[in-house]
Amino acid sequence: MPRSRHRRGRGNVLSATIVPMVVSVALATGTTVIVSGAQTPAFAANPCAAKNPCNPCGAKNPCNPCNPCGAKNPCNPCGAANPCNPCGAAGASFSKKCEVPRLAAAAKANPCAAKNPCNPCNPCAAKSACNPCNPCAAKSACNPCNPCAAKANPCNPCGASNPCNPCNPCGAAAKVDITAEEAIAAYKCMMPELQAAYAKSKSKVAASYAKWASYNTQPYVSDTHGGRYVNNYANKTGAAYGKFEKAGKLKAGSVLAKDSFLVDPAGRLSVGPLFLMEKMKAGFNKVSGDWRYTLIGPDGSVIGETKGKGTKNVEFCAECHAGVGETQDHLFFMPEGVRKASK
């Protein structure tokens, strides 16, 4: 979606109506937005004022657990301690080597570029109340985007229920259209980073899946996997997967792998989760059709495994695939336009 940009006068600030939307999108997704609103007086009643212990940018309160600028705060979307940090060097950080050149070039003209105080990865760059990215701009203590609010707060960048949460492996990603050639080039460039990230899990499948047969001609967007670009692989035992809807029931020992990467509107690329399905022996788990689901995060952590550690974290996988359990052995297939010819 194109960004809307406006020229701001000295006295313009965000209105209390617009701020929640801007903060939730900017802090949680890493996108940058500038809007201008009606003039408002000094923030005398600002719940994030200097003396307020809930001030998310209060440098004078180093112990403030709500400070999104605190380097040690695991909820800091740009903090080093956040394994899903979209702006740093860990986990799901943006690649330093790979990008989509066309989008990156367009982003350079964006007024919210790296050195701009509106950079959502530098929320404390400007102390001015007129900073359009100031998370303290709203006057009301009921500001729904207050990062110190309840855990159920939909604007909380660390809230599990927030679909824009950068740590939510299946959360919705910003929709970005790139060409088939751009997707292929991006994946080729990102592959070493994907492999290095998944290898941290110590999973044998994570270390070998890239050598298996692949079944898509190009990376494609999977809405059921957070709008990320994904690729499908299967081991030799699961080769019947390549027949798609005619595959029937796969044999025990079949393993399917779906790696993923994210493209943001600025052309930046980051590692996404690795999704695995392994067909176990009959009786393993009737609910999942005897498939074992494993989800490996972009930082290499094993987020969950069916009937193993973090099993509740992958229950949604089984529930989703159960929709085609009776007809397709719990298998979904990629769009026809990106399928390799069935064998």
N, C-alpha and C positions, 0 to 999 in steps of 0.2 A: 504494500500500500504506500502511496507517496506520502511524504511528510508535509505537513502544512507549516509554513514558516511565516513569521510576521516580524516586522521591524519594531523594536520596543523603544519607547521614549524613556527618559530618566525616571519619570514618576510612575511608570507602569509596573504592576505586580500581578501575580496570579490571584484570581478571586477564590474564595473558599469553596466555590462550587466546582471549579476546574481542578484545583490542586489534588484532590484524592485520586482522580483518574490519572493525572500526570505522574504522580509519585508511584502509584501501583504499577504502571507500565514501565516507567523509566528505571526504577530501582530493581524491579523483579525480573524484567526481561533483558535489560541492557540496551534497549532502544533509546533514542534520544528525541525529545520533542520540545519545541519551543512554542508557547502560546502567550498571548498578551491579554490582559483583562482590565477591568475597571480599576481606577485608582482606589487605594484603601489607606487608612491612616496608619501610623506607626503601630507595630504589633505589641501594644502595651499589655493586652490580655493573652498574648501568645503562650500556649501551654508549653512551648519549647523555649521559653525565655531562659536566660543564663542561669538563674537561680533555681529553675525547675529541675528536679532530679531526673525527670523523664526527657530532658532535652537531648535528642539523639545526636546533636553535634556539640554538646557541651564539653569542650576540651578541659574545663576546670574540674570535671568530675571523671577522673580516670577509671573509677570503679563502676561507672554507669553501664549496666549490662545491655542497655538499649542503644548505646552509641554505635551507629552503623559505620563510623569511621575508625573504630577501635580495631587495630590490627589483630588482636587476639580474640576478637569476638567471632565465634563460629557462624554467627548469623549475618556477619558483614558480607554482603554480596560481592564485595571486592577485596575481602580480607584474605591474607595468606593461609589462615587456618581453615577456610571454607573449602572442602574438597571439590565442590562444584563451582568454585570461583570462576565466573565467566570472563573476568578481566585479568586474572593473575597467571601464575606459572604452573598451577596445580590442576589436577583432575580435568574438568571440562573447560579449561581456559582456552582462549582462542589460539590457534596455531600461529607461530611466529614465522613460518615458512610458506604456508599455503593460504590462498585466498582466491576469490573469483575476481579477476582483474577488472572486468567491466563494472561491477558493483563497487569495488574499492575505489576506482577512479571517480565515480559519481559521488561517493561519500566524502571525498576530499574537499568538495565544495560545500559540504554541510556545515552550517554555523555551529553545530554541536560537536565538532571534531575534537580530537584529543586534548588540545590546549585550551579549549573553551570551558569556562566555568560551569557550563551546563552539562558537561560530560557526566553521565550517570554513574561512572566508575570513579568519580572524584566528587562526591556529594558535599564535601566540606570545603571545596575550592574557594567558594565565595561566601563570606559571612554576611553579605548584604541581604536585607530582607527582600530586595528586588530580584534576587537570583531566582529565575524561573524553575530551577531544579531544587530549590530550598524545601526540604521536607517539613519545615516548620512554618510554612507560609500561612496555613489556616489559623484563624484566630480562635476558633472554637475548640474546647477541650474534647469535644465529641468528634474531632477529625478522624474519619474512618481509616485514614491512611497513616495514623500515628503508629509508628513501629513499636510503641510501648503498650499498645492496646492488648486486648485479650488475644489468646492464642487462636481463637476462631476468626480473628480479624482477616477478612479476605484480601486486605492489602499488605498483610504481613509478609515480607519477602522470604521469611523462613517458615511460613505456614504450610503444612502438608496439604491442606485443601486448596491452596492457591495454584490454579493451573498455570500461572506465569512463574511459579517458583523455579529458579534455575537449578535447584537440586532435585526437582521432581522429574525422574527419568522418563515419565510418560506424559508430562505436562505439555500443553500446546505450545508449539514454536511459532514464531512469526512466519507468515506465509511469504516465501520468496520464490519467484519464478526464475529459473535459469535454464539454459538450453541443454540438450542432451550432451553436446560436446563439452560444455562447461561442467556438467555433473561428472562426466567420465574423467576429465582432467583433475577435478577437485578430489575425487576418490583416489585416483592414482597417486596424487601428492600426499593425501592424508593416510594412506595405508600404513606406512611405517609408524606413524603416531598411534593409530588404532591398535596395531599389533603390540607396541610397547606398553600401552595402557592396559590392555586386556591380559597381557602376560603377568602382570602383578597379581592377578587372581590365583595363579598357580594351577589354573585349569588346563588339563591336557587338550580339551577341545579348543579352548581359546588359542592354544599354541599351534594347532594344526588345521583349523577350519579353512584358512585361506588357500590351502593346497587342494581342497576338495573341488568338485564340480560346482560351478555357479549356474544359476538358472535365469538370470535376468541380463538383458543386453546392456543396460545402463542403470545407474542408481535412480531410484524413483521415490517419490514422497509417499510415506505410509501414514495416513491420518490416525490409524490405531496405534501408532508408535510415536506419538507426539509431533507429527508433521515433519519428522526427520527424513533425510534421504537414507534409504536402506538397500541392502543387497542380500540375496538368498543363496545359501550353500547347503549341500547335503553330502554325507559320507557315502561310501560305496553301498553299504547296506540299505541306505535310504534313497538309492538312485531312482526308485519308482516315483519319487516326488516330481521328477521331471515330466511325468505324464499328466501332471496337474489334475484336473477333475476326474480323470480316468485312472488315477493312481491306486484307488482301492485302499485297503488297509495296509499300512506299512509294517514291515517285520520288526520284531524286537531287536534292538541294537541300532535302529535307524536314528541318526542324529541330524538335526537341522539347525543351522546357525544363521542369524540375521544380524549383521553388524550395522552400525548407523553413524551418521555424522550430521552436524547441524550447520546450516548456512544462515547467516543473519543478513539484514537488509544492507549492511555496509560491506558485504562480501567476505566477512570474516568466517572462518571455519573452525569447528571444535568437535572433539570426539564425543560420540553419543554412546549409549549403552549397547551391550552385546546381548542379544536375546537367543536363548538356546532351548531346543525341545529334543528330548531323548525318549524313544519308545522303549519302555521297560517290559519285563516279562508280565504275562497275564496275571492279574490280581494285585499289581502294584498299587493302583489307585483307580477304582472304578469311575469316580467322578470325572477324572481328567482323561478317561479312555486309556489309562496306563501310560500317559505321557508325563515325563518329569520336566518341569519348566525351571530354568535357571536364568537369573538376571544379574549380569555383571555391569557395574557402574562405570562411568567414564574415568574414574580414578583407580579402577582395577579391583574395587571391593565387591565381594559377592553380596548383593543386596538381598537375595533370597533364592531358595531352592525348594521345590515341592518335597514335602515330608523330610525336610532338612532344616538347617539354620535359616531363619527368616522366612519360613514357609508362608506366613500370612502375607508377606510382601509380594508374592507371586500368585496369590489366589485369584486376582483379577485376570491373570493370563488364562487360567483354566476356565473361568467363568465366561470370558469372551469367546474362546475357542469352542466352548460347549455349544454355541449357536449352530455350528456345522458338525457337531459330533456324530450324529446318526448318518448323515449323508456323505461327509468327506473326511471321516476319521479325525475330526477336530482340526483339520487343516484349512488354512486360508491360502489363496494364491495371488500372485501379483497381477496387475492389469495385463490384459492380453497384448497390448501394444509394446510391452517391454519383455515379453517372454522369449526365451530361446526355443527353437523348434524342439518339440517333444521327441524323444527317442523311442 
